[in-house]
Amino acid sequence: MEEEFDDFQNHSISKFESMLKTNSFLFFDSNEFEEIIIYYLDIGNISLAKKANSLALKQYPNSTSLSILQIEIFLLNNEIEEAEKIAHNIYASDPLSPEILIQKSKIYSKKKNHSKAIKILKEVNVNSDLYYEALSLIGKEYLFIDDFQNAKKIFNKCLNINNRDYSILNNILFCFDSIGNSKSTIKFLNDFLETNPYCEIAWHQLGKQYAKDEMYEEALSAFDFAIICDDSFTGAYIEMAKILEKLKRINEAIEKYEISMGINGPNPFALFRLARCHDKLGNFELALSYYTQTIDQDPIHDKAWMYISLYYFNKKKFNESKNNLLKALEIDSEKIKYWELYLKISVELGLYNETELAFIEILSLDELNINTLSFLTQILIKIPNNKKLHYRLLKSIDLFPKSDENEINYLLSAIYFNLSENKNAILFLKKAYFYNPSKYEYFKELFSLIPKLQVFKNLHVS
């Protein structure tokens, strides 16, 4: 039967488009016109849908179905007043028509009068063929006004009518997520699976919820059931692999990523994760191969470019490292980690002008933390004395929160020692040690110019 419908539709569409090309007149009955208009609406060709509807209404001006389709087209074009006029005329003659009630609700929704839209949709008779559509639209109207509790109740009614409507299932889960009670979400999904045990989408969503709550073993079990329901369910393999990575079960993660690519072919996400897995196992050449495949498929994958750069940096091939990192920075120049690597490369190549530019760029990003400040201090000590950068760093440190003051004092001591301002350096070192002696050895190892413990304890500030 479906094939017969497709043949009918293909014939009608070909006939209609042939008529437009030849500027001739061919006969279509009103049902045929409806199918043509619906076809163009479904594929998003509003222009041809409008053309077909205009020709149809010239032949069948009293057709309510064609007029309702005209309302649909007007609404898609945001021509609300025109849609409202037609809807008003139809409603006056047939106020109980579910088709016109739905269209009137859409008009009110477009005008952001969602409570009125809900009220009209509730008038659709429960025995109508369009009751289910009206019910799902009520749920969406509740979503528009962030009434997630009522939306959830309505979508639950829909699911009781059609438990295979996964868009409704996703809407319910969105409501749960917005309400913010993960235990309720998990209970709902488990209850749903009691009566729908072969629903791979529900198992997948349950797995994601468990993963969100860091219940990783339960998540893996849920994804396993999703795969049992559908062994070609790529998303379940990917989610399992992500969890296995977190659990440091790297070889198992690799296996799942490879299965996912065997089903749907290589994709940038799986290729990149495979690269990271092999990096963690120390398979650096294999990792490089996957990073390269990642950017072959997705040339703007900045993380892949950065890790290729890091590979060459570790091989001491600094020019190649720089060239690849520049690609990452072209794509995303806001990531401190990229600039930190650029600083390291510039120091190794002796490009001190570029070092200064990268240093200033990091300070301008306003994402500083104690680790970044420590890294910048180490860089300062490695490059020829640049007082301008020292004072820029000191200015940034002044703006840092008091909560990190103890560790900051160690950094200030190192900076002032490097500036040969020993008086300030000793003051900050004594203060740092007084309040946080446990960190002394750590910072002494980072900065060799910090004096040994017995030495600085005997130093006096003149």
N, C-alpha and C positions, 0 to 999 in steps of 0.2 A: 504493500500500500504506500509505504514511504517513497519507494522508487517511482511509483506512478505520480505522486505529488511532485517529486523533483523534476520529472520529465515535463509535467504540466507547467511548473514554474519556469524552467529553462526555456520552454517554448514561448511562454508569455513574455518573458524578459527580452528574448531575441526579437520577437515580433514588435514589441514596443520600441526598442532601440532602433530597429530597422525603420520604423515609421518616423522617428525623429530625424534620422539621417537623410531619408528621402523626401521629408516634408510632405508625406502622403497621409491619407486618412484610412485607418484600419479600425474594425469594430472590436470592442472588448465589452464583455458584460461587467456588471458592477462588482461581482465577486472577483473576477479576474483583475480588475483595477485595484481592488483591495490588496490582493496578493502582491501585485507589482509594487504598490506603495510601501507595504510592510517590508518587502525584500530590501528596498532602498533604505528604509529607516534602519533595518538591522545591520546593514553594512556601512551605515554612517554617511550615505550620499544624500544629504538633505535637499540638495538642489534638484536632483532627478525625482526625489519623492514629491517635492513641491510641484514640479512640472506635471507628473502623473496625476496628482491630486486635482490640479487645476483643470486638466483635460477631462478627468472623470466627472467632476462636478458640473461641467458644461453639458455632459450627456445625461447625468443623473442628479439634477439639482436638489431633489427631495430625499436623497439617500442619507439617512442618519449616520450610518457606518462611515461613509466617506466624509461627512462633516466632522465626525469625531476624530478621524485621522487628520483632518485639517487643523483641528485644535492642537493635536499632538505636534504637528509641524510648526505651527505658530509658537508654541511653547519652547520648542528646541531652538527657535530663532529669537527667543526672548520678546516676541511680539505679543505681550500679555493682554493688552486692550482688545486686539483683534480676536484672540482666543476667547476672551471673556464674553464678547458680543455673541459669538456663535453658541457658546455654552449656555448663555442666558436664554436664547431662543429655544434650544432643544429642551432645556430643563423645564421651561414654561409648559411645554406640551407633554412631557414625560418625566415628571420629577422622581419617579422610582427607578428609572433606568440605571442599572449599576455602571454601565459604560460612562454615562454623563456624570454620575456622582464621582467617579474616579477622576475624570477630567477636571471637574470643578475643584476637587481637592488639590490637584496639581497646580491649578491657578492660584489658590490660596497659599500653597506652599511656596510658589515662586514669589508671592508678595510678602513672604515671611510671616504670614498669619497661620502658624502651625496648629494652634488650638482649634481654629475654624476648620482647617483641613482634616484634623482628627475627627471632629464632630460629624462632618459630612461622610467620611469613610465609614463611620459606625452605622450609617443608615443603609449600607449595602446588606441586602438580605442574606442570612446565613445559608439559604438554599441556592443562592446564585452561583453560577459557574465562576464568577469573578470574586467570590467571597475570600478565597485564599490570597489573591492579589491584593485585595483591599486590606486584609489583615496585615500582610507584610509591609504595606505602605504606612499603616498606622504605626508599626514598630519603627520605621525609618523616621517618621515625623517626630516621635518621641526622642529619637537620637538627635535630631536637629536642635531640640531644646534641652539637651543633656539630662533628660529624665530617664536614666538608665534602668531604674527599677521597673517602671511601667513598660519600657521597651523590652526588657528581658521577659516579662510576663507574656507580652504579645507574641514575641518570637518563639517562646515555648509552646504557645497554642499552635503556631504554624508547624513547629516540629512534630507535634502530636498528629497533625494531619499528614505531613509528608516528612518522614525522618531521613529521606535521602537528599533533602535540599541543603547542600553544604554551605551555600551562601548564608542561609538562615542560621546554621550552626555557628558559622564564623561571627555573625552578628551577635549571637548570644555570648560568645566568648569575649567579644569586644566589650559588651556590657559588664561582664564579670571583671574584666581587666580594669575598666574605668571605675568600677565600684571599689576595686582593690582588695578583694578577699580571696587569696589564692586557695585556701582550704575549701571554700565553697565551689570554686572552679573545678578543683580536683574531684570533689564529691559529685558535682553535676556530670562530669565526663564519665566517671566510673558508673554512675547510675544509668547514663545513656548507653554505655557499652554493655550493661547487663542485658538490655533488650536489643542491642544492635552490635553483637560481638564481632561482626566482620566489617565494621566501618573503619577503614584504614585512616581516614581523615581524623576521626575522633582519637584513635590511638596515637597518631602523630601529634595532635594538639595536647594530649595528655602528657606525652613525653616532653614536649616543650615546656609545659607547666612545671613538671617535676624538675627539669633542668634549671628553670628559673629559680626554683626554691632550693637548688643545689642538692636535690635528691637524685644523685646521678645513677645509682644502680636501678632504681625504679624507672628512671627515664630510659635507660638502655633496654629494660624489659618491655616498656611500652613501644619503643621503636621497633623492637623485634616482632611484636605482634602486628604492627603496621605492615612490616615486610611479609609476614606470614599471610596477611590478607591480600597483599599485592606485592609480589617480589620484584616488580619493576618501579617501585615507589622511590624515586631518586632522593627526594627530600628526607626520607627516613634514614637512608644510608649516610647522607651528609650530616644530619644532626647527630647520629651515632658517632661518626668520626670526630666531630667537634668535641664531644664529651670524652671520648677515648684519649684525645690529645690532652685534655685537662687532667685526666687521670694518669698521664704519662705512659699510657699503653700505646706507644707510638706505632709499633708494627701493625697492631690491630686497626688503628686509625688509617694507616696507609692502605690496608686491604679494603676498607669501606669506601675510601675516596676512589680507589681504582675500580671498584664495582660500579659506583655511580657513573663514572666516565664510560664504563663499558656499556651502560644502558643508554645514556643520552649523548655520548661523545664528550670530548674534552671541553672544559669551560674554565675561564680565568680563576674563579674561586677555588675549584678543586685543584687545579694545577698549582696555584700559589700555596695552598695548604700542604700539598704533597712536598713542595719545595721546603717549607718550614719544618715538616716532619723529618725530612732527610738531613736538614741542617742540624736538628736536635740529636740525630743519631751519628753525626760526624761524617755523613756521606756528602761532602761539600761539592764534589764534581757533579754528582747526580742532582743535588739541590740547584746548582747553577743551571743545569739543563732545564729543570722545571720552571725556574724563574724566567729563563729565556722564552720558553713556550708560553708562559703567562703573558709577557709583553707582546709576543707575536699575535696573540688573540685580543689583547687589550693594551694597546700602546700607551694609554694614559693611566696604567696601574702604577702609581707612584711608589708604593711599597716594594713592588718587585724591582723597580729600577734602583731603589735604595739598597736592597739586599745584594743586588749584583755589584753595586759600588762597594759594599762592605766586604764582599768576597775578594775583590781585587785589592782592597786596602790591606786585608790580612795577608795577601800574597805579596805585599809591598810594591804592587804595580799602581803607583799613586796617580799617574796621569789617566790611566784607564778608569780608576776609581772616581776621579774627579769628573770625567766626561759622563759617566753613568749617573752620578749624583746630580749633576746639572739638569738631567732629564727629570728627575724626581722633583727638584726645586721649581722647574718650569711649571709642573703640574700643581704642586702645592708648596708655596713658599712660607706657610705659616707653621710648619712643624719644627719645633726646637731640635728634635733628634737629628733631623737632616742637616741643620746648621751646625750642630755639634760635630757631626762627621766631617762637614766641609771645613770646619776649623782645624780638625786633626790633619786632614789632607794638606791644607794650606801651610801648616807648620812643617810637615814633612817635606814639602816642596820648597820651603823657604819663601813663600809668597806672602810677605808680611803685610802688604797693602790689602790683599784679599782677606787675610786674617783679621785685620782691623774692621773691614766692612762686615764680615760675618759676626764678629764679636758684638758690634753695634746693633746688628739685625736681631740677635738673640735678646739683647737688653730691651729692644723696642717691642717685643712680642707680649710683654706683660703676663707671661706664664711662668715666672721664675719660681723655683723652689730651692731648697738647700742643696740638693744634688747638683743642680745647674750652676748655682753660684760657686760651689766647690770646684766643678769642672772648669769654669771660667778662670778661677784663681790659679788652677794648675797650668792653664794655657798661658796666662800672663807671665808666669815664672819661666816658661820655656822660650818665650820670644824676647828679642832685644828690648831693652827698657823703653816702655811707651807710657809716659806719665799720663797722657790724655786718657788712655784706656783704664789706667789704675783709678783715676778720679771719677770716670764714668761708672765704674763698678762700685766704688765707694758710695756714690750718689744713689745707685739702685739699692745697695744694702741698707742705706738709711731709711728706705721706704718699707723695709721688710717687717713682718709682724714681730712683736716682742716675744711671742711664744717660742721663737727659734733663736732667741738672743744668745744663749750659751754656746751653741755651735757656731753662730755668726762671729762671736768673739775670737774663736780659733782662726777663722778665715781672715778677719781684720788683722790679727797678729801677723799672719803669713804675708798679707798684702803690704803692711808697713815695713816688715823686715826686708821685703823685696825692693821697697823704695828707699831702704837704708835709713828709715825714720825709726831708729831703735827704741827711742823713748816711748812712742805710741805703741810700738810692737810689744814691748814688755808689759806695758799697762794692760793691754787687751789679753795677752797670754795669761797673766796672773789672774785676771778676772775670770777668764774662761776656765782655768784650772780650779779656781776656788769653788765655782758653782757646778762644774761638771768634770771632775777629775777622770771619770771612766772613759771619756772620749779622747784623752790626751794621746795615748798610744796610736789610736786610729789616725789622728791628724798629723802626728809626728811622722808616721809612715808615708802619708800623702805629701807632706812638705818638709823636705830635708833641712830647710833653713830654720825651722823651729828648733831651738836648742834642746839638748838632752835635759832630762828632768832635774838632775842635781845641779846642772849649770844654771838653768834659768831661775831656780829657787834662790840661788845666791846672788842673782843679778839685782842691782838696786837702780831705781829710777832717780836720776840726779835732778 
